[in-house]
Amino acid sequence: MNALSRNPADRVVVVGAGVAGLATALRLAPRPVTVLASAPIGTGTATGWAQGGIAAAIGADDDPSLHAADTEAAGAGLTEPEVARRVAAAGPGLIDWLVSLGLPFDRTPEGALALGLEAAHGRRRIVRSGGDATGRAVLDTLVRAALCAPSIEIVVASAVDLMRDAHGAVCGVVAERDGARFRIPGRAVVLATGGAGGLYASTTNPRGALASGLALAARAGAVLRDLEFVQFHPTAIATGADPMPLATEALRGEGAVLVDETGARVMAGIEGGDLAPRDVVARGIFQALARGRTVALDARGALGQAMPRRFPTVAALCAGAGIDPARQVIPVRPAAHYHMGGIRVDAAGASSVPGLYACGEVASTGLHGANRLASNSLLEALAFAGWIADGLDTGPTAEILPETSEPRRVGDLAAIRAIMERDVGVVRDADGLARAAEALHALSLSGCPAALVGHLVARAALSRRESRGAHWRSDFPDLAAPYHSEVVLAGTMPGEATLHETVPAS
């Protein structure tokens, strides 16, 4: 294996080229950064699919303290208040930073930033670009900036392992391209690899969102936290596509409602109604489907007629499926969308393993708790990118250990996705979770990273004998005392993992 030409004494390796990875690389300037992208830059990342926007308290009637309070309420007792306050306070400045990079946010006729409303937000604070194309606009802006930055090099390859030095610190990655492996040494590694939605048969995520970063961190001995909390977006468009296209939550913020085949309101009588937190709406739809009903999003009339202008992405998706939202309802169902669990990190994005950092969906920062508040994900990634750059410790590297990584097999992804969909979905119980944990353990024995992470998610969900946020147990529907679940691999296989509970500080 040949190292790349850049001096590892200076280089930071960032794994992932979505908003978290590119923002981190830009914030690290002028320090040299190698960004490892699994696909050509600008493709293959969930960032480009984000329809909602960026939550930021910039309205005249808003304040970061109100944004933080909404974040805590959605987090169902596991959001860390100081993290929520810090991220919310960073929001206005991050919007200014994106504007300085040339991002064309939507504006009012008077020139002010246009602010949208999404579920569980007490104020209009969703900043958008292109109506429902914010993720693509943010990604394109960061890609342009990264390609112009002399401190950033892009390498298209997959990370298959983390390099360690003689003291156990992470000091680079083992990458693979076209079947050939090579090493990329660095003073630190930042994992920005996205989420785990691809582990489910029904997902709004790219098929490559298979929790690869979590598997890398787990094998390096990092603490993983709250893996059981998977957010299911309530309104994936149910027309048979894989991945499932998304009908943004902002549609309900603008007046669309959920109905069954009779026209009855699905969320009638439920607190918050169509604008309840995502976990509540997802369960409401799931339970209606389980009763044999069909569920659709009704935007007929003025909203549907305005959709090509106000929500062009959803309008195009509907057109592709032969649906005219001005005259027809949009069939929807819950689908795996966002993973609140991840690599436990501190205020500077540092994991429990020296030299290893995490940013974005792969990280567990304490912001989202048990249920992410809509449009907080891009905000979190942008905020922690700066804090990682400010606090990244690049101390001297000891002797690099010889390469010992084993082949990592893709495994039977269809079987993994079916198991996760059936037994680790919107509503869970002990029998299903135990069955999933056993089956996924067997699949992980071949060295499949996706099966490894799926097994750890199922075990964490089986261990949490309560219902909280996005984790709903039909056999334990009540709340228990709030705690974070943590898992550490004692060896390299899931059977050697240890799980324990820690009560969070109040």
N, C-alpha and C positions, 0 to 999 in steps of 0.2 A: 504494500500500500504506500502510495506517495502522498505526502502532505502537499497542500496547495502552497503557492509561492509566498503568500503574505506572512509576515513575521508573527508567529504565535505569541510572542511576548507582549504584543499590543492588541491583537485581534479579539473581538467578542463574536461568538457564533450565535446567530438568531435562527431558530428552527421554526419556519412558518412565514408566509408572505401575505397574510391578511392584514387587517387594520392593526392588530396587536404587534405583529412582527415588524411591519414597516414603520409604524410610529415609534417603536423602540429603537430601530436602527437610525431613524432620523434624529431622535432625541440624543442618541449617543455621539453624534457628530461633534467634533472632528475625529473622534476615535475611530479607527478602522473596524468595520463590521462586515462579516460574511453572512448573508441571508441565504439560508437553505430552503429552497422552494420545491415542493413535491411535483409541481406542474409549472408550465411557463407563467411568469409573473403576471398577475391580473386575472388568472383563471384558477378554478379548482378550490376556491375558498368561499366559506359561508358569508363573509363580509359582503360580497357582491350581490347576495340574495336578500340582504336585510331591507325590508320594506318600510319599517316603522319610522325610525329617525333617531335623534340623539336628544335625551332629556336634559334640559338645562333651565335653571330658574332665572330667566332673564325678563319675564313679563313684569309690567308695572305693579301687578297685584301679587307677585310671587316673591319668594325668598328661598335661599338654599336650605334654611331650617325647615321650611314646609316640604321641600323636596325630600330631605332626609327623613322627615316624619312619615311620608308616604312610603318610602323605601323600607323603613322599619316595619310598618304595618303589613306590607306585603310579605315580608320575610318570615312572618309567623314565629317570632320569638328567637330566631337564630341569626338575624342580622346584627352585626356589631355596631353599636351606635356611633362610635368614633369614626369608624370607616365610612359609614353612611354620611356623616357630617363632612368629612374630608373630601369625599368624592363629589358630593353635591356642591360644595364650595368651589371646587375646581371647574365646574361646568361652564360658567360664562367665559372664563379665560380660555378654555379649550375651544369653544366656538370661535373666539377671536383668532386663535392660532390657525384653525382650519380656513377661516376667511383670508388670513394672511398668505396661505398657500394657494389661494385662488379658488376655493370651493364655492360654487354658485348656489348658495342656499335660496330657498323660496322666500319671496318678500311680499309685503302688502303693497297696494298702489302708492302708499306714502313712502315706501322704501325701507320700512322696518322689517325685521325678520318675522315671517309668518309662523304662528305657533299653533300646533294641533293638540288635541286632547286624546288620551288613551286611557284604557281601563285602570282604575285604582289610583290615578293621578288626580289630585284635588284642584289643579290649575291647568290651563293650557300652557304646556312647556315643551312640546315636542317640536324640535327644529328639523326641517326636512329639506331635501333637494330633489327636484323633479317629481314632486308629489309623493310617490311611493317608491322612489329609486335612490333613497339616501345611501344605502350601503354601496351601491355601484359608484355613486358620485364620490363618496369618501375614498373608496379603494382607488379609483382612477386618479384622484388628486394625490394620494400618497405614492402611487406608482410613479407618476410624473416626477414628484419631488425626489424619490429614491433614485431614479435613473439619472437624475442630474447631480446627485450628491457624489463628489469624488471619494468620500470615505466609505461608500457602500459598494460591495460587489455581490452579485446575485449568482448563485450556483443552483442549477436545477438537478436535484437528486433527492433521494429519500434518506432520512436518518434511521438507521437500524440499531444503533447502540450509542451509549455515552462512554467516552473515554474517562479513565480515572487515573490520578497520580498516586504516588506511593503513600500519601497521607489520606487517601480516600476522596479527595476533592475532584469534582468534575472539571475536566480540562480539554474538552473538545468532543467531537462526535465522529462516529463511524458512519459514513454515507455510502449509498449504493446507487449506481446508475448503469443501466443496460447490463445488469448482472455482475458488474465489476465493483468491488469495494475499495474505498480510499478513506484516509483519515483527514480530518480538519481540526488541527489543534487550536486551542484558544484559551485565553485567560479566564473566560467564563462562558456559560451557555445559557441562553434564554429560550425556553420552550414557549412557543406561541402557536400551537398546533391545532387549536380549535376544539371542537366538542366530540360527542359520542353518539349523535343521533343516528349515524349510519349503522349502529348495532341493532336498530329496530327495523322491522319490515315496513312500517308506516312512519315516514320521517319527512321533514321539510329540509333537511340538511343534504349537502352533497354526499354521494355514496362513499366518498373517501373519508368521511368524518367518523373514523373507527377508533378514536381514543388512542392514537399511536403515542402521543405525548405522555398520557397517563401510564402506558405500558413501559415506556422508556424510564420515566421517573420511578415507577414501582420497582423495576429491576435494579435501579441504582440505590434503593433503600430509602427513598423519600417518603415522608408521611403524606398519605392521601386522606382527604377529609370529606365527609358528607356525600359519599358516592351515590347514595340511594335517592338523592333529590334530582330527578329528571323532569324537566318541565315539558308538558305536552301542549303545543299550541292548539287552541280549541277549533280554529277555523282553517284547517288545511282543505284545499279544494279536492273533493272526492270524485275524481273522474278517471281513476285508474292509473295515473302517472306515478313513476318511481324515479326520483323523489317526488313527493307531492308538492305542487305549487301552493303558495300561501295567499290567503285573503287577509290582508293586513288588519290588525286590530283597530287601526284608525278608522276603518269603515264604520265600525260600531260607535266610535266616538263622534262620527258625523251623522248618525241616525239609523244605520242599518240594524235590523233585529233578527234574532234567531227564531225560526218557526219550524213546526213539524209539517207533515204532509196535509194536515187539516187546516193549517194556517194558525194554529194555536201557538202562543209564545212559549218557547222552551224554558226560558229563565223566569217565567212568571212566578211570583211568590218567593223568589230567592233574593236575599239581600244584595243590593247592587245591580240586580237584573243583568242585562246584557253587558254592563260595564263592571261587573264583579271581577275580582282578581282571576288570573288565568286558570289557576287550579280549580277554582269553583266553577267557572264556565266549562272547562274541559270535562269535569265530572258530570255536570248537568247534561251535556251532550252525550257522553258515554252512557249514562244511565238511560237516556231516552232511546239510544240505539239498542241497548240491551233489552229494552221492552218491545223491540220490534218496530220502533218508529223510524222515520227518516228525518234528517235535520238539514236545514238549509239556511243560508244567510239571505235575508230579504232586503235588497236595496232598490227595489222597483220604484219607478217614478223619477223625481227630480235628481236624487243622488245617482241612480243608475244612468240617467241621461248625461250627467256631468262626469261620470267615471273616466271616460277617455282623456279628459283634461285634468281632473284632480287626482286620479289614481290610474295612470296609464299602464303600469305594469300589470295590475289586476285585470284591467280591461282587456289587455292583450292576451292574458292567460285564459280569460273567459272566452274570448273570440276563438282562440285555438281549440277550445273544447266545444265550440258550437253554442255557447250560452250568451244571450243578450241580457245583461243585468238590468237594463231599463224595463224589460218585460218578463224576465224569468228569474226565479230564485237560483242561488248558487249552492249546490250540494256541498256540505262540509262534514268533517269529522276530526277528532283530535289526532295529532301525530307528534312524535318525539321531535323536540325543537331546540331545547337548550339544556345544558348540564350545569346545574348550580354547584355540584361537587367538583373536586379537582385536587390539584397539588396544593397542600397547605403552604401559604406564603405569609411573610410578615409585611410591615408597612412599606418596605423597599422592594417587595416582590421576590424576596429570597426564600428558597425552600429550606427544608431541614438538612439538606446535603450541601456542604460548602461548594461554591462555584456554580450552583444550579439555581436558576431563576425561572419564573413562569409569569406569563401575562395573557390576559384575555380569558376565553372560556375554559381553557385547560387549568386555570388557577382557581383556588378557593381563597378569596381575599377577605371574606367576612362581609361583603357587601350584600349579596343576594339572599343569604340565609336559606330558608326552605322553599322560597318561591320568588323568582326574579321579577322585579317591577319592570313593566314594559319600557323599552328604549333605554334601559340603564346599561346594556351590555357594551355598546360602542363607547359610551361615556367612561365606563370602568376601564376598558382597554386603553383608551387615550390617556387617562389619568395615571394609571400604573406604568405606562411606557415612560413617562417623564420621571416618575419616582424611582424606577429601576435605574434609569440613566444617572440620576443624581446620587443614588446610594450604592451603585454597583461596586463591589469590592474586588479589585483585581490584584490580589497579592501575588507573591512569587509562586510559581508552579514547581512542585517537586518532580522527581523523575517520573516520566510517564510509564505506566505499566504496560507490559506486552498485550497485544490484542488477544482477547479470549472470547469474543462474542460468538454465539452459536447461530446457525441458520434460523431465521424466523419465518415460519410458514404462514401462508395466507389462511389456510384452514377452510372449513366448510361455512362460508359466510351465510349462505341461505339457511342453514340449520341454526346458526347463531341468531340471525334476525328473527326467525320464526319463534325460537324459544323466548327471546326477550319480549317480543310482541305479545305472546300468549300469557306469560307468567310474570313479567316485570313491567307491566304497563300502567295504565291510568289507575286501575283498582287492583290491589294485590291481596294475597292471603298466604298463610304459612305453607300450605300444601304446594301451591304453585311455585313459591319462592324456593322451597327446598328442592323441588323437582328441577327447577332451572339451575340452581347452584350445582347440583350433582351432574347434570348433563353438560354444563359449561366447563366444569372441572375436567371431565373426561376429554372434551374437545381441546382443552388447553394443554394437555400433556404432550401434544406434538410441537409445542412452542408457538402456538398461534396467539399473537398479542391481543386480538379482538376477543377471543374466548377468555383470556386471562382477565381483561377488564370487565367483561360481562359477568364472569364468576364473582368478582369482587363487588360489583354493584348488587348482584342478587344476594350475596351474603350480608352486605350492609343493610339491605332492605329487610331481610329476614330477621336480623338482629334488632331493628328498630320496631318495637312492639307498641306502636301508637300511630295515629294519623296526624300529620303535620305538613302544612303547605302542599307541595306537589307529591308527597309520599302519602298515599291513602291505603290503609289496611282495612278491608271489610271485616276482618276478625278482631281488630283493635281500633274501633272508630274514634276513640277518645284521645285527648292529649295527655301526655305524661309530663314529667318535669323536663324542661328543655336541656338538651345536651348535644354536643357535636360528636359524631362517630368518626373514628380514625382507624386507618388500616396501614400496616407496614408489612412488606414481604420480608420474612426472616431469611428466605433463600431466594430461589429463582422461580418457584412454582406456587400457585395459589394455595395449595394445601399447606404451605408453610407460612401463610399469612396470619397475622394476629390482629384481632379487632378489639378495640376498647372504647369506652365512653368517657367523655370529659364534660363536666358541667361548665358552661361558659360563664365568664365573669359578668356580673350584672352591671 
